[in-house]
Amino acid sequence: MTSVLTLKSSILGEHSSSSALIDQLSNRYIAQHAKVVSRDLAAEPLPVLSAEVISALQGGDELSEQQRKVFALSNSLVDELKAADVVVIAAPMYNFSIPTQLKNWLDLVVRAGLTFQYSEQGPVGLIKDTKAIVVTTRGGIHKHAATDTQIPHLMVVLGFLGITDVEVVYAEALSMGDETAKQQMDAAQEQLAALV
């Protein structure tokens, strides 16, 4: 059975285009009897990286109660990631980058010794045999432009973790007229359907 982890990061709730797209993809996986674990990183926000959080992620006996909770949460997020055959990331573009909510998740799963390690040759990702599907929605057109710092950032972080099989599905120009937005969403849905 395929195990799928879906991550929503839009602050727009039921009005989110990126969430709508991965909901449709999740339903396709469920129809194929996949196990789907879903996280809405905006509805259930994760801790923001801070000195206290960094200390918590190092573990140890002298953690505060709050730090122990952060440590346990991070371990749980890492376990979800490690268990996934496919990670589906909804990444709307906010100010040319990823949402804070998605960054918070990344900060809690990029863990030395758990999701990557250093060797004499450099970093080695420990998340193997996992595919990622990144669904990005944008109001304008930024694909392959200098204004797209989002996808290059995600490719670097995912690659650092060992996830190198990455499909990116774009739905752009969503604020450039209703007809254009519909065409873009329909095209993205077709691309996603072909991936399952």
BELTA-V950046 format. One record per residue. N is the residue number from 1. PHI is phi in radians with two decimals (* if undefined). OMEGA is omega in whole degrees, 0 to 359 (999 if undefined). D_FIRST is the distance of its C-alpha to the first C-alpha in Angstrom with 2 decimals. Layout:
n | phi | omega | d_first
N | PHI | OMEGA | D_FIRST
N | PHI | OMEGA | D_FIRST
This chain:
n | phi | omega | d_first
1 | * | 178 | 0.00
2 | -1.28 | 177 | 3.79
3 | -1.88 | 185 | 6.41
4 | -2.13 | 174 | 9.65
5 | -1.94 | 177 | 13.13
6 | -1.94 | 182 | 15.92
7 | -2.19 | 173 | 19.52
8 | -1.67 | 180 | 22.46
9 | -2.37 | 181 | 25.87
10 | -1.37 | 176 | 28.36
11 | -1.53 | 186 | 31.33
12 | -1.61 | 176 | 31.86
13 | 0.96 | 184 | 29.53
14 | -1.21 | 178 | 29.25
15 | -1.64 | 185 | 31.42
16 | -1.41 | 176 | 29.06
17 | -1.23 | 181 | 28.19
18 | -1.15 | 178 | 25.48
19 | -1.15 | 178 | 23.77
20 | -1.05 | 181 | 24.12
21 | -1.14 | 182 | 22.45
22 | -1.36 | 172 | 19.32
23 | -1.10 | 178 | 19.23
24 | -1.11 | 178 | 19.12
25 | -1.14 | 178 | 16.34
26 | -1.02 | 180 | 14.29
27 | -1.08 | 177 | 15.09
28 | -1.14 | 178 | 13.86
29 | -1.12 | 180 | 10.36
30 | -1.07 | 179 | 10.59
31 | -1.08 | 178 | 11.99
32 | -1.67 | 176 | 9.01
33 | 1.18 | 175 | 7.05
34 | -1.35 | 173 | 5.63
35 | -1.55 | 183 | 6.90
36 | -2.00 | 173 | 10.27
37 | -1.89 | 184 | 13.04
38 | -2.04 | 174 | 16.35
39 | -2.23 | 173 | 19.66
40 | -1.79 | 188 | 22.94
41 | -1.28 | 175 | 25.12
42 | -1.55 | 180 | 28.24
43 | -1.23 | 178 | 27.92
44 | -2.19 | 187 | 27.08
45 | -1.10 | 177 | 29.02
46 | -1.69 | 179 | 28.55
47 | -1.07 | 176 | 31.63
48 | -1.43 | 180 | 33.61
49 | -1.01 | 180 | 34.27
50 | -2.63 | 177 | 37.58
51 | -1.05 | 180 | 39.50
52 | -1.15 | 180 | 38.32
53 | -1.19 | 178 | 34.63
54 | -1.02 | 178 | 35.07
55 | -1.08 | 180 | 36.78
56 | -1.09 | 184 | 34.00
57 | -1.21 | 176 | 31.35
58 | -1.45 | 177 | 33.46
59 | 1.23 | 179 | 33.11
60 | 2.06 | 184 | 35.90
61 | -1.53 | 187 | 37.98
62 | -1.77 | 179 | 40.26
63 | -1.49 | 174 | 37.91
64 | -1.25 | 178 | 38.95
65 | -1.03 | 179 | 36.95
66 | -1.11 | 179 | 35.75
67 | -1.14 | 177 | 34.78
68 | -1.09 | 178 | 32.79
69 | -1.15 | 178 | 30.83
70 | -1.12 | 179 | 30.22
71 | -1.05 | 180 | 29.19
72 | -1.14 | 178 | 26.66
73 | -1.09 | 179 | 25.32
74 | -1.05 | 178 | 25.01
75 | -1.04 | 179 | 23.19
76 | -1.14 | 178 | 20.70
77 | -1.12 | 178 | 20.24
78 | -1.11 | 179 | 19.84
79 | -1.06 | 177 | 17.18
80 | -1.06 | 180 | 15.18
81 | -1.12 | 181 | 15.79
82 | -1.12 | 182 | 14.94
83 | -1.38 | 187 | 11.52
84 | -1.45 | 169 | 10.66
85 | -1.43 | 180 | 9.41
86 | -2.34 | 174 | 11.51
87 | -1.98 | 179 | 14.59
88 | -1.88 | 185 | 16.46
89 | -2.00 | 173 | 20.09
90 | -1.52 | 186 | 22.64
91 | -2.26 | 174 | 25.91
92 | -1.14 | 179 | 29.02
93 | -1.49 | 174 | 32.09
94 | -2.06 | 178 | 34.64
95 | 0.87 | 174 | 37.88
96 | 1.28 | 182 | 36.38
97 | -2.48 | 180 | 33.63
98 | -1.47 | 175 | 30.51
99 | -1.12 | 176 | 30.85
100 | -0.93 | 183 | 31.98
101 | -1.07 | 178 | 28.99
102 | -1.26 | 177 | 26.61
103 | -1.04 | 179 | 29.08
104 | -1.07 | 178 | 29.00
105 | -1.11 | 179 | 25.23
106 | -1.01 | 181 | 25.75
107 | -1.09 | 181 | 28.66
108 | -1.60 | 179 | 26.65
109 | -1.88 | 176 | 23.77
110 | -1.43 | 188 | 26.03
111 | -2.25 | 178 | 26.96
112 | -1.03 | 179 | 28.80
113 | 1.53 | 180 | 27.32
114 | -1.95 | 181 | 23.92
115 | -2.02 | 173 | 22.78
116 | -2.72 | 174 | 25.67
117 | -2.58 | 177 | 28.61
118 | -1.75 | 174 | 31.92
119 | -2.07 | 178 | 33.04
120 | -1.12 | 180 | 36.43
121 | -1.59 | 181 | 35.15
122 | 2.16 | 183 | 33.88
123 | -1.24 | 178 | 30.66
124 | -2.26 | 177 | 27.34
125 | -1.27 | 182 | 24.04
126 | -1.84 | 177 | 21.61
127 | -1.64 | 185 | 18.43
128 | -1.85 | 175 | 17.19
129 | 1.01 | 176 | 14.50
130 | -2.02 | 177 | 13.90
131 | -1.76 | 175 | 14.80
132 | -2.08 | 171 | 16.98
133 | -2.10 | 179 | 18.09
134 | -1.81 | 178 | 21.46
135 | -1.90 | 183 | 22.97
136 | -1.98 | 178 | 26.68
137 | -2.06 | 183 | 29.27
138 | -2.49 | 175 | 32.98
139 | -1.26 | 181 | 36.23
140 | -1.94 | 180 | 37.91
141 | -1.99 | 185 | 37.19
142 | -2.31 | 184 | 36.33
143 | -0.96 | 179 | 33.94
144 | 1.08 | 178 | 35.32
145 | -1.82 | 179 | 38.33
146 | -1.07 | 181 | 39.84
147 | -1.31 | 179 | 38.96
148 | -1.63 | 173 | 35.22
149 | -1.61 | 185 | 34.74
150 | -1.21 | 184 | 31.34
151 | -1.17 | 176 | 29.12
152 | -0.99 | 179 | 30.96
153 | -1.09 | 181 | 30.52
154 | -1.10 | 179 | 26.76
155 | -1.10 | 179 | 26.47
156 | -1.14 | 183 | 28.59
157 | -1.15 | 179 | 26.74
158 | -1.08 | 177 | 23.23
159 | -1.09 | 178 | 24.69
160 | -1.05 | 179 | 26.40
161 | -1.40 | 181 | 23.12
162 | 1.82 | 180 | 21.80
163 | -1.61 | 184 | 19.81
164 | -1.95 | 176 | 21.59
165 | -1.58 | 186 | 19.24
166 | -2.20 | 173 | 20.38
167 | -1.83 | 177 | 20.83
168 | -2.01 | 178 | 23.54
169 | -1.98 | 184 | 24.15
170 | -1.80 | 166 | 27.67
171 | -2.21 | 185 | 29.31
172 | -1.90 | 176 | 32.90
173 | 1.06 | 183 | 36.32
174 | -1.25 | 177 | 35.05
175 | -1.84 | 185 | 38.48
176 | -1.94 | 178 | 40.45
177 | 1.90 | 184 | 40.87
178 | -1.08 | 182 | 38.84
179 | -1.14 | 178 | 38.61
180 | -1.10 | 180 | 37.41
181 | -1.06 | 179 | 34.84
182 | -1.10 | 178 | 33.48
183 | -1.05 | 181 | 33.36
184 | -1.15 | 179 | 31.50
185 | -1.14 | 178 | 28.90
186 | -1.08 | 180 | 28.44
187 | -1.13 | 179 | 28.08
188 | -1.13 | 178 | 25.47
189 | -1.07 | 178 | 23.44
190 | -1.12 | 179 | 23.69
191 | -1.08 | 181 | 22.60
192 | -1.15 | 179 | 19.50
193 | -1.06 | 181 | 18.64
194 | -1.27 | 183 | 18.98
195 | -1.54 | 183 | 16.43
196 | -1.74 | 999 | 13.39
